Structure formats: structure tokens, C-alpha cells
Amino acid sequence: MEKISILFLLPDLETGGAERIVTTIANHLPREKFEPKILLLRKEGGFLEFLKDDVDVIDLKSPRIRHSLKPILKEIRKRKPDIVFSGFGEVNAYLALFIKFFPKIKFIARETNVVSKHVTRKEIRFFYKFYNNYDKIICQSDDMENDLLENFKVKKEKLVKINNPVDFAFINEKLAISEKPECFKDDFKNVVAIGNLSSRKGFDNLLKVFSHLKNEKILLHILGDGRDKELLHQMKNDLGLENVILHGQQKNPYEFLKFADLFILSSRYEGFPNVLLEAGACGIYSLANNCPGGITEIIQPGINGEISNIENHQEFSDKILDILKTIHDSEAIKNSISSRFSINFILDKYENIFKETVI
């Protein structure tokens, strides 16, 4: 059997969930069966340095997604891969309209969010009318799958559920070189939250929660950057939150996770949050907001974490206090994640979908 050539399509390789998954898949696909290439609108981002040398990266040098369709289609026509794997929601939507122009190429989309929650602009939602043009659409969670069925009339036979994989070897390598951050105080409990500083991640709610914990010996460390950076800094100052530190984006977030007493996911919605998986892979207990996006598929209450409603700020803050008083079994937490989401288990599913699609 000839190798299956796969062209992965992303805006860039910044350190986000979609970028992390595509990097992981491309790195681990067996080379005797697959030939992966990655087409980027911009060749930039933190995951470039983790990509294996034999993965060809094509740079379109395009600053905006909406101006990239023509060069994307040109590259697809030029390279004629067996499979085009589009791994980013907005790109997936635009590309759906043009799939019929390539009858000999199979197209797979990996959706990144619960679409009805994430896509609000009418001009983008229009393109989802053509989502059935894809040969397969990979959903990471039941919430995502049900949303596409109910709100976008995607055919059930097009949908394939594959959870996100966790690369334990990569994480353990990072943990091995991680030292305790100087900002972690020994006489304080250290709570970590990670994500893009946008409304979706709910850090505004988390700051309100921590306004109830001002008198406790607890520090909140928020890692990430984004458009709401100034707003959150102002909110922190207005609430007088000396117990909250906004660190910006970190090259090695695992040193924060390694020594954290608790990880918090405050999102309003998710797709299937990698950061929640990776916190568990580091042996850290989690408290997650009860939001759409596979949270209940990841959290095993009392084993690797708990779920609560962050909109009730007092109740959520009380839950933080209760959790921090309890000792949790880090090995049980790791096993909870590895037994369900290890890379070998998930990668087998991707391999099977790739093979089935080109037959």
C-alpha cells in the first residue's frame, strides 16, 4: 500500500489546543504508512520547535484567514494530497464551500468548539451550510457532535467522535526540567488557570470568585495572553486582588502545573479542553466550570477533579477552599487521564479514519 499523503491546514502553530493536536498527530503518525505536511497561513508559533524535522511546513505568508482561501486552494491543487485535514473552525467553514472542486481528494475537518456557542457572525455561520461537503468531521466531545446535528443539520454518518490525545512522553520531559516558580509561596496554596485571555475562557468570573478569597492564603496564577488582557488587569485592580497574578504566556507552563495545588478551568464553553487533560497528566486535581464541551467526559468526580457552576461565585470559592483542604492521589489522577486519552489509544483512531476515508 502506498503512503497516504495528508495536508494539515492551520492558521499557525501558536500554543493553542488545535495547534497542539495537529502537531501531536503529525509527529506520531507512522512514516511507513503516512506522509504528513502542514500548510500554515503564517509560519510562526511556539509549537514549531516541537515539530519533527521530517514534517514539511508550507508557509503561505498570509496575515488573515479571509484573504487566504485563494492561496490555500492553489496549494491543494498543486500538491494533490490524498487527504486535506483542516484543523481550525473558521478555516473549516470557509473551505467547505470549495470541496466539490476537488473530487479526487478527501477532506476531513476537525471541529474545535461547540459551534453554536463560538460562531456568532452571520457571514461565517453561512458557510456551515456546506459542512456536509466534508467526507468526515471529527468531533472531540458529545456536546460538539450533538450541536452539529441539531443546529447545523450535519449528517450523522459524517461525524466521528475522537477525543484529544495526551502526549505523556512530551509532558514528562517538560516536567523533568521544571523547577518551582519563584512566585509560588510555600506558605500559600497555589492555584493555576491557563488559557487565552478572552471572554470565552471566563477569567472575569474567576477574578470575581477570588474576590471572595482575599483573606485566604491562596494565590491564583493566570497564564495566557489575549485581547482581554488590559480589561482583566483593570478588573484585578478594581477588585483589589493582590492574590491574583497575571503572568502572560509562558514557554513552559508545566512548571506551574507541576507545583500547583489545584487547576481551575473557568471557561464559558470549550471543545474538549487540552489544558484540563494536561493538568491531569501532571497529577493535578482540577475544578472545572459546568460548561459545554466535554467537561463531564474528562472529569471523574472525586478522582481527577470536580465540576461546579462558576457563575455562583460564592459557591465556587467555597468549593476551592474545600478542595484545597483535601489531599489528592496524583497517580490516580494521572491514571484517570492515561487510561482514556493516551496518545497511542487516540492515534489508532486517527489512523483508522485516515485509512477508511481514502479507501
N, C-alpha and C positions, 0 to 999 in steps of 0.2 A: 504494500500500500504506500502511495506517495505521501509525503508530508502534507499536512493541512496548513495552508498559509492563513494567518489571522492578522488583520489590521485593526489594532485597538485605536479608538479615537477618543481623545480628551482635549479640553482647552489647554491644560498644562499639567505639571506634576507637583503642584503645591501640596502641602501636607494636610490634605483632607481625606475623607473617607473613600470617595470614588477613586481618587488617585492612589491611595494605599492598596485598594483591592486590585486594580489593574496592574500595578507594579508587582504585587504578590503573584498573581496568576501568570503574568509574562515571565517572571523569574523561574517559576517552578514547573511550567509545562515541559514534559519530556521532549528533548530536542530530536529524538529519533522519530517522533510522531508529529510534532508541530513546529512551525516556523513563525514565531511572533515578531511583529513590528508595531511600533507605536507612532501614530500620527498626532502631533501636538499643534494647536494653534499658535502656541508660544513655547519655545524650548526653555522652560525655566521651572524652578520649584525644588523643594528640599528632597523629593524622592528620586531625583535624577542620579544622585550619588549612590543610591542603593540599587539601581537598576543594573542587571548583569551586562557585561561588555558585549555579549553576542546578541543583545536586543537592539535592533536598528531603530533609531529615533529620527523621525522626519519632522522638520520644523517649517511650518507654514508662514511664520513671522507675521501673524495676523492679530491685531490688537483686540478685535471684537468678534463675538460669535456670529452676529448677523451679517458681517462682511466676509465671512469665511466659507460660506456654502459653495461658491464657485470653485475656489482652490481645493476644497475637500473633494468635490465631485471629480475634479480634474485628476487628483491623485488616485482616487479609486479606479477611474477609467484607465489610468496609466499602469497601475500595479496589478490590477485584476486578482485580488486575493480570493481565496475560497470563501472566507468569512470576513465581514466587517462587523466589528464588535464596538458599538457606541456606548460609552460608559458614563454619560453625563446627561441629565434630564433635558435641559434646553436644547442641546445638540441633537439628542434623540428625536425630539419633537420636530425640529426643522428638517432633519434628514428623512423622516418618514414619508414626506411628500414626494421624494425623488427616487425611492427604492425601485419603483417599477421600471426605471430606465436601465436597470442592471439585472436582467432576468437570469443570468448565469451565476450571480453572486448571492450568497446567503447573508441575510442581515439579522443580527441579534442586538437587542437593546438591553442594557442593564439599568433599570429604573433606580433612582437614588432616593426618592422620597415618596410619601403619601401625596400623590399629585394634587388632589383637590385642595389640600391644605397649603401646598407650596406654590402652585402656579395660579396666580390671580389675574394676570394680564390677559385680556381677551385675545390679543393678537398672537400670543403664544398658545393659549388653550385651543385655538382654531386648529393648529397642526396635529393635536391629539386625535382629531377625527380620522387621521390617516395611520394611526398606530397599528391597525390590523395589517398594514403592509409588511410589517416585520415578520420574519419567519418564526422567531421566538422572542419573548420578552421575559427577562429574568427579574423576579420579584424577591426581595430579601425577607419579606415578612408576610404573614396572613393579612395584616392591615393593608399593606400595599396592594396585594393581589385583589382583595375584596373591593378596594377603592377603584381600581381599573375596571373591574367587572361592572360595578354598579353605576359609576359616574362617567365612564368613558366608553362603555359598551365594547370593550375589548373582548374578543372571543376567548373562551376558557381554554381551548386547545392551544392557544398561542402562549399561554402563561406557564412559566416554570418557576417553582419556588426553590431558591438556593440561598441559604443563609451566608453571611460573610465568614470568611476563614480567619483564623488567628495563627500567625506565624510565631510559634513559641520559640523556635531557634533564634530568630531575629530579636525577639523581646528579651530573651535570657542573655543574649550577647550584650545588649544595651544595659540590662540590669547589672551585669558583672562589672561594668566600668562606671557605674553610677555611685556618686558619693552624696551624702546628705547635704541638701542645700543649706547655705548659711542662714537663710531667712526662716528656717524651721527652728522653733524654740523648744528646748527639751521640756520645759515646764508647761507647755501648751499642747493641746491636741491640734493636729494639722489636717485640715480638710482641703481637698483638691477638686477643682472643676476645670474642664478643658473644652474649648470649642471656639468657633468663630464668634466674634462679638457682634451678633445680630439679634434682632427680635426673636427669631426662631429658637435661639438657644436659651431664652428665658432668664438671662443673668439679672435682669431688672427685678424679677421676682425673688431671685436668690439673695440679692442685696437687701430686699425688704425682710426676708427671713432672718438674715444676720443682724438686722436692726433689733431683733428680739434677743440676740445673744451677745450684746455689747459687754455685759458684765461677766461673761463666762471666759475661761482661759482657752479659747478656741480661735485659731486663725484660719481664714479662708484664703486660699491661693487660687486665683483665676488665671489660667494660661490661654492665650489666644490674642488675636488681633482682628480688626474689622471695622465696619462703618459706624458702629455704635460706641466706639472707644471713648470719644470725648463725652458723650452722653452719660456713660456709665461712670466715668471719673467724676463728673459733676454730681451725679446721684450719690456716689460714695461720700463725697464731701458734704453734700446737703444733709445726709443722714448721719454724718459724724462717725463713719465706720473705720475706726483705726484698726479694727480686727480683720480688715479685708485688704489684700494686696493684689493689684492687677499687674501681672508680670510681663504681659505681651507674649508673643510667640516664642517658644523655646525649642532649640535644636534637639535637645534630649529631654522630652517630658517624662521619660521613665524614671529619672532620678527623683522627681516629685512623687510619682506613683509608688516607687519602691518604699519610700519612708512615710507615706500618708497613713493617717488613721482611718480615713473614710474618703470615698469618692462620691461626688454628687453629680447626677445628670438632671439638669433643670429645664430641659427643652420643652417647648410647646408641642412639637411633633418631630418625628425622626423618620429614617428609612429603616435602618437596622444598625444602631449606633456602634461603630467600631470601638470608640473610646470606652464604652461600657464593657465590651468584650475584653479589651486590653487591660482595663483596671482589674478585671477578674483574673486575667492571665498573670498579673503581677501579685495576685493573692490578696487584693484589697477589697474589702466589703463595700457595697455600693448602696446608695439611696437614690432612687430614680423617681422623677415625676410621672404620674399616671397619664401618659400621653400616647397618641397613636404612633406606631412604628416598631412593633416587635418587642417592646419592653417586657411584656409578660412571657415572651418566648425565651428571653435571656435570664431574667431574674427568677431564681428558685428561692422563695421566701425562707429566711432563716438559715440558708446555706451560703449563697453568694451575695445576697442583698435583700432589700425591701423596696416596696413601692408605696408612695404616698402622694397626696394632692398638694402641690406647691402653692396653689392659689390660696390655700388656707395657711397663711404664713406662720401663725402661732403653732398650729398642729405640726407643721413640717419642722419647725425649730425644736419642738418637744421631741420629735422623732430623732432628730440629730443627737440630742442630749442622751436619749435612751440608748442609742446605738453605741455612742462613744463610751458608755459605762460597761459595755459588754466586750469580752474577748472573743474574737472570731478565729476559726481554724483556716489559716492561709492555704494549707494544702488541699483542704476540702473545697475551697473557693476555686483554686486552680483546676482541680479535677472536674468541677462542675462545668467549667468552660472547655477544657481539653476533650472531655468525653463527647461533647456535642458539636464543637466548632473547630477542631484541629484542622490544620491545612490539608493534610492527606485525605481526610474524610470529605472535605468540601471540594478539593481539587478533583477528586474522582467524579463528582457530579458535573463539574465543568467539562472535563474531558469527554464524558458520555454525551453531553449536549452538543459539543462541537462535532463529534463523530456522527451522531444521529442526524444532525442538521445537513451535513454535506452528502449523506447517502441518497 
